[in-house]
Structures are given as structure tokens and as C-alpha cells.
Amino acid sequence: MKVGTGLARGHQATPELAAEAVRQALDHAELEIANSVLLFLSRDFAGNPQPALQAAAKEASTIQVSGCSSHGIFTEEEWVLDVPAAAAMVLGDGVALSGARQAGDLLLTLTAPNALNATWMHLSGARFGGVAGDATGRGQFSVWENGKGASRGYCELGLHGAVGEVVAAHSVKRIGAPQRIEKVNGHDVMLLSSQTAWASLNNTLDIHGVDVAAGAPYHRLMVMLAEDEPALLRGDYQLASIIGADAASQSVTLAKEIATGSWLAWGILDAEAAQQNLLTQIESASGRLPGHPAFGLMFSCLARGPHLYDGIDRDIALLKHCYPGMPVIGFYGNGEIAPVHGRNELLQHSVVLALFAAES
């Protein structure tokens, strides 16, 4: 198994950046040609990525070029936001990405925002990946496979010749005890175990020293949701954003509908909790592999990465610390996709990590 990455940046979105990223990746993998290429481009390429795809295919001597554009891209060595850039991972010597699916495949799934829907998300197959993004989120060629734009707006690829494990790490710290949801009205949570949702949220923020004098920091607040209290306490939860709270109705409005009888806990975005969660998930994934991880794919929320860690992507640094020299590629997107308890889910404020090892 031979895998390598490369990243090139410049002042303009030119095909030469894609070719240079592939050339670096081939050198790092000690390959002359690649079985397939995973190519991520900055959003500057979204309007017309085809010349860059052709340049990458020519450099790697393969038409198996897949990937997408996004707000930011990265490898194990560096990350790039807000400047034209290309990141490439080349696969060779028995390992490859392909649209040909086999039973039991982990499916690398990349999608434009306007192509995301529950129909294909919940078809058979465990999916992992992310939601691509360009300046509008609707670029015609924001996702590509086989060296050309994916007309349906998404691609799903099997990775053959390696064994993978996928985990998702959240960025949220729980700041209140789990509570049973007693009454809801659509997206509005009305009544919890012992008090109204509005009172519960504000009391929790007050107890944990969150200053709400200028209004609750809803951009940092999340809700942890689970079927029961034990599931929530062991970390088997989904996340939902808080849209707002209304003192008159004593309700809290969430970004998704929830069911009466499920359980809720308030949470807040927290850098240290994010790091600890990721470390736990790295250890969990690597412990299930048949051997030492050979390479990784990582998909991070745009609100995570350097934005969460004050200008440093500590997630990449942590992974590099755990596995020095391991090739990694990924992007900062508008949502993360991962199998959670047997169901493919769209996540927020999270990072999805897939680690791959040689087949035993």
C-alpha cells in the first residue's frame, strides 16, 4: 500500500496548483502513477474546476480523480483558508477509490448542499464524508468523480484494498444534567423534567457562569439529544442547534423537531472538550483496526478547526501527534456525514475521521 499527500497554494486558481499537489503526493508516496486521486480544491475553483481536474489526471496518469471544492482544505502538514489552493491524496500499490461498490463497503460520500437528501443518505451502506461548499453552495461542479463534475451533485466511492474505521467527534461540553422532554410543539421545547425549557436553559447558563447580559450566546449553544438518559450519559447522542428562546412562551426553539419522551442536555462549544472527544475517538478507531493506521481522511466543520482553536487546527496537530508521518487529507465543510449507531447522520460542529489500515 502506497499513499501520499500534497498541497499547493497560490495567488490564482490555476490548473498548475492541482498538478503541483498531485506531484508532491506522488513523490511522498514514491509512486510514478496513481490508481486514483482524491482532490480537494478551494472554493476559488468551484465555478470551473475542469482544467484543474484534467491537470491532476494528467500528472497522476489516471482518470480516477474524485473530490470537491470547499471553504478550506488540509493535509497532515498544513491547512488553507481564503486563498486558492489544491490538496491531493494519491493511492497506489493495491489500494484505490472507485465508484464500483461492494457489499460492506464504507462509502466516501461527498455532496453539494443542494444535493443532500434523506433518500440516498439512508440507503444501504455506511457513509462518511462531508458537505462541500463554494461561495454559494450551489456551484455546478462543486463535486466531481472520474475526472469530471458529478451531474447529480454528489458522489459515493468505495475504498478498496484497505480496512477502515469511521468515528465522529463532537465539539460540545455538557453543562447541565440530562432531562426528560415532557412537552414539545414542533421545533419548540416547552416542558422538561421539572421546569419550562426557557427556565432550565437560563438557570443552567447562570449556574455555569455564562454571561447572558447581552443575550444568550446561541451561536455557541447546542442541545444533546438521546432516546434515554443512559445513552446520553455515555455519549450516544445527536446534536441540534438552538435557534432562540422565548420568555413569553417559556420555550426554546431548536433546529430540528424532537419527540416527547426523549432526553435532552444543554451543551456549549468548548475547545478542550473537542480535543478530548477526538482523542477518545482516535483511540477507539485505531483499536478496532487490524494493524497500524496507514492513512486517514478527515472532514471538519467550518466552525471547528482554526475557528474553534484560535487560529490553530489542533485536531490536525493531535492526529499528527498520535500518528507522525501518516498521510491525511480533508476539508472544512458545511456538514459532516458519518454512520452513527447503524444510521447515516448529518452532523454539525463535529469532525469525522476515517482511519485505514492494510488488509490482514
Residue pairs with C-beta under 8 A, 6 or more apart in sequence:
1 93
1 94
1 95
1 161
1 162
1 294
1 358
2 29
2 30
2 31
2 91
2 92
2 93
2 95
3 29
3 89
3 90
3 91
3 92
3 95
3 294
3 295
3 327
4 24
4 25
4 26
4 27
4 28
4 29
4 30
4 31
4 89
4 90
4 327
5 24
5 25
5 28
5 75
5 76
5 77
5 87
5 88
5 89
5 90
5 327
5 328
5 329
6 20
6 21
6 22
6 23
6 24
6 25
6 26
6 27
6 28
6 75
6 87
6 88
6 90
7 21
7 24
7 73
7 74
7 75
7 77
7 78
7 80
7 85
7 86
7 87
7 88
8 16
8 17
8 18
8 20
8 21
8 24
8 85
8 86
9 17
9 80
9 83
9 84
9 85
9 86
10 16
10 17
10 83
10 84
10 85
11 83
11 84
12 44
12 84
13 41
13 42
13 44
13 45
13 52
13 84
14 52
14 84
15 51
15 52
15 54
15 55
16 55
17 52
17 84
17 85
17 86
18 39
18 41
18 52
18 53
18 55
18 56
18 59
18 86
18 88
19 55
19 56
19 58
19 59
20 86
21 39
21 56
21 86
21 87
21 88
22 34
22 37
22 39
22 55
22 56
22 59
22 60
22 88
22 90
23 59
24 88
25 34
25 37
25 88
25 89
25 90
26 32
26 33
26 34
26 59
26 60
26 90
28 327
29 90
29 92
29 327
31 90
31 92
31 93
32 61
33 60
33 61
33 62
33 92
34 60
34 61
34 62
34 64
34 90
34 91
34 92
35 62
35 64
35 91
35 92
35 93
35 95
35 96
36 62
36 64
36 65
36 66
36 90
36 91
36 96
36 97
36 98
37 56
37 57
37 60
37 62
37 64
37 65
37 66
37 67
37 88
37 89
37 90
37 91
38 66
38 67
38 88
38 89
38 91
38 97
38 297
38 329
39 52
39 53
39 56
39 65
39 66
39 67
39 86
39 87
39 88
39 144
40 67
40 68
40 69
40 70
40 73
40 86
40 87
40 88
40 329
40 330
40 331
41 49
41 52
41 67
41 68
41 69
41 70
41 73
41 85
41 86
41 87
42 69
42 70
42 71
42 72
42 73
42 80
42 83
42 84
42 85
42 86
43 69
43 70
43 71
43 133
43 134
43 135
43 139
44 83
44 84
45 52
45 69
45 84
45 86
46 69
46 134
46 135
46 139
46 141
46 142
47 134
47 139
47 140
47 141
48 141
49 69
49 141
49 144
49 149
50 141
50 148
50 149
52 86
53 65
53 144
53 147
53 148
54 147
56 65
56 86
56 88
56 147
57 63
57 65
57 147
60 90
63 146
63 147
64 96
64 97
64 98
64 146
64 147
65 144
65 145
65 146
65 147
66 97
66 108
66 110
66 144
66 145
66 146
66 155
66 157
67 110
67 143
67 144
68 110
68 112
68 132
68 142
68 143
68 144
68 331
69 132
69 133
69 134
69 139
69 141
69 142
70 130
70 132
70 133
70 134
70 331
70 332
70 333
71 81
71 133
71 302
71 331
71 332
71 333
71 334
72 79
72 80
72 81
72 82
72 302
72 305
72 331
72 332
73 79
73 80
73 85
73 86
73 87
73 329
73 330
73 331
73 332
74 80
74 87
74 298
74 305
74 313
74 316
74 328
74 329
74 330
74 331
74 332
75 87
75 89
75 327
75 328
75 329
76 316
76 319
76 320
76 325
76 326
76 327
76 328
76 329
79 305
79 306
79 313
79 316
79 332
80 87
81 306
81 332
87 329
87 331
88 329
89 295
89 297
89 327
89 329
91 97
91 161
94 161
95 159
95 160
95 161
95 162
95 356
96 159
96 160
96 161
97 108
97 157
97 158
97 159
97 160
98 157
98 158
98 160
99 145
99 146
99 155
99 156
99 157
99 158
100 158
101 107
101 125
101 156
101 158
102 158
102 160
105 125
105 158
105 159
105 160
106 125
106 126
106 127
106 128
106 158
106 159
106 164
106 166
106 354
107 125
107 126
107 127
107 128
107 156
107 157
107 158
108 127
108 128
108 129
108 156
108 157
108 158
108 159
108 297
108 354
109 127
109 128
109 129
109 154
109 155
109 156
109 157
109 337
110 129
110 130
110 132
110 143
110 154
110 155
111 129
111 131
111 132
111 143
111 153
111 154
111 155
111 337
112 131
112 132
112 137
112 138
112 139
112 142
112 143
112 153
112 154
113 131
113 132
113 133
113 137
113 138
113 334
113 335
114 137
114 138
114 153
115 143
115 152
115 153
115 154
116 131
116 154
116 335
116 346
120 154
120 156
121 127
121 337
121 344
121 346
122 343
122 344
125 156
126 166
126 339
126 344
127 156
127 337
127 338
127 339
127 344
128 166
128 297
128 299
128 337
128 338
128 339
128 352
128 354
129 297
129 299
129 336
129 337
129 352
130 299
130 300
130 330
130 331
130 333
130 334
130 335
130 336
130 337
130 352
131 333
131 334
131 335
131 336
131 337
131 346
132 142
132 143
132 331
132 333
132 334
133 142
133 302
133 333
133 334
134 142
137 334
140 149
141 149
142 153
143 149
143 150
143 153
143 154
143 155
144 150
144 155
145 155
145 157
159 356
161 359
162 294
162 295
162 356
162 357
162 358
162 359
163 289
163 290
163 356
163 357
163 358
163 359
163 360
164 289
164 354
164 355
164 356
164 357
165 285
165 286
165 288
165 289
165 354
165 355
166 285
166 338
166 339
166 352
166 353
166 354
167 281
167 282
167 284
167 285
167 338
167 352
167 353
168 281
168 336
168 338
168 340
168 347
168 350
168 351
168 352
168 353
169 274
169 277
169 278
169 280
169 281
169 350
169 351
169 353
170 239
170 273
170 274
170 277
170 347
170 349
170 350
171 269
171 270
171 271
171 273
171 274
171 277
171 301
171 303
171 304
171 308
171 349
171 350
171 351
172 222
172 224
172 239
172 267
172 268
172 269
172 270
172 273
172 274
172 349
173 267
173 268
173 269
173 270
173 272
173 273
174 224
174 265
174 266
174 267
175 204
175 205
175 208
175 210
175 266
175 267
175 268
176 200
176 204
176 207
176 208
176 265
176 266
177 265
178 226
178 229
178 232
178 233
178 263
178 264
178 265
179 192
179 193
179 194
179 200
179 263
179 264
179 265
180 192
180 193
180 229
180 261
180 262
180 263
180 264
181 189
181 191
181 192
181 258
181 259
181 260
181 261
181 262
181 263
181 264
182 190
182 191
182 192
182 193
182 260
183 189
183 190
183 191
183 260
184 190
184 257
184 258
184 259
184 260
185 251
186 257
187 243
187 253
187 254
187 255
187 256
187 257
187 258
188 197
188 246
188 249
188 251
188 252
188 253
188 254
189 197
189 251
189 252
189 253
189 254
189 258
189 264
190 196
190 197
190 249
190 250
190 251
191 197
192 200
192 264
194 200
195 203
196 250
196 251
197 245
197 250
197 251
197 252
198 245
198 246
198 247
198 249
198 250
198 251
198 252
199 250
200 266
201 216
201 221
201 242
201 245
201 252
201 266
202 212
202 216
202 245
204 266
205 212
205 216
205 266
206 212
208 268
210 216
210 217
210 268
216 242
216 245
217 268
218 241
218 242
218 243
218 244
218 245
220 268
220 269
221 241
221 242
221 266
221 267
221 268
221 269
222 239
222 240
222 241
222 242
222 266
222 267
222 268
222 269
222 348
222 349
223 239
223 240
223 241
223 242
223 252
223 254
223 264
223 265
223 266
223 267
224 232
224 237
224 238
224 239
224 264
224 265
224 266
224 267
225 232
225 237
225 238
225 239
225 240
225 258
225 262
225 263
225 264
226 232
226 236
226 237
226 238
226 262
226 263
227 262
227 263
228 262
228 263
229 263
231 237
231 263
232 263
232 265
236 341
237 265
238 340
238 345
239 267
239 347
239 348
239 349
239 350
240 254
240 255
240 256
240 258
241 254
241 255
241 348
242 252
242 253
242 254
242 255
243 253
243 254
243 255
244 252
244 253
245 251
245 252
245 253
246 252
246 253
258 264
269 303
269 308
269 349
271 308
271 309
271 310
271 314
274 304
274 308
274 315
274 351
275 314
275 315
275 318
278 315
278 318
278 319
278 351
278 353
279 318
279 322
281 353
282 318
282 319
282 322
282 353
282 355
285 293
285 353
285 354
285 355
286 292
286 293
286 322
286 323
286 355
289 355
289 356
289 357
290 357
290 358
290 359
290 360
291 357
291 358
291 360
292 323
292 357
293 323
293 326
293 355
293 356
293 357
294 326
294 327
294 356
294 357
294 358
295 326
295 327
295 328
295 355
295 356
296 319
296 323
296 326
296 327
296 328
296 329
296 353
296 354
296 355
296 356
297 328
297 329
297 330
297 353
297 354
297 356
298 315
298 316
298 319
298 328
298 329
298 330
298 351
298 352
298 353
298 354
299 330
299 331
299 333
299 336
299 337
299 351
299 352
300 313
300 315
300 330
300 331
300 332
300 333
300 336
300 350
300 351
300 352
301 332
301 333
301 335
301 336
301 347
301 348
301 349
301 350
301 351
302 332
302 333
302 334
303 349
304 315
304 332
304 349
304 350
304 351
305 313
305 315
305 332
306 312
306 313
309 315
315 351
316 328
319 326
319 328
319 353
320 326
320 328
335 346
335 347
335 348
336 346
336 347
336 348
336 350
336 351
336 352
337 344
337 345
337 346
337 347
337 352
338 344
338 345
338 347
338 350
338 352
339 345
340 347
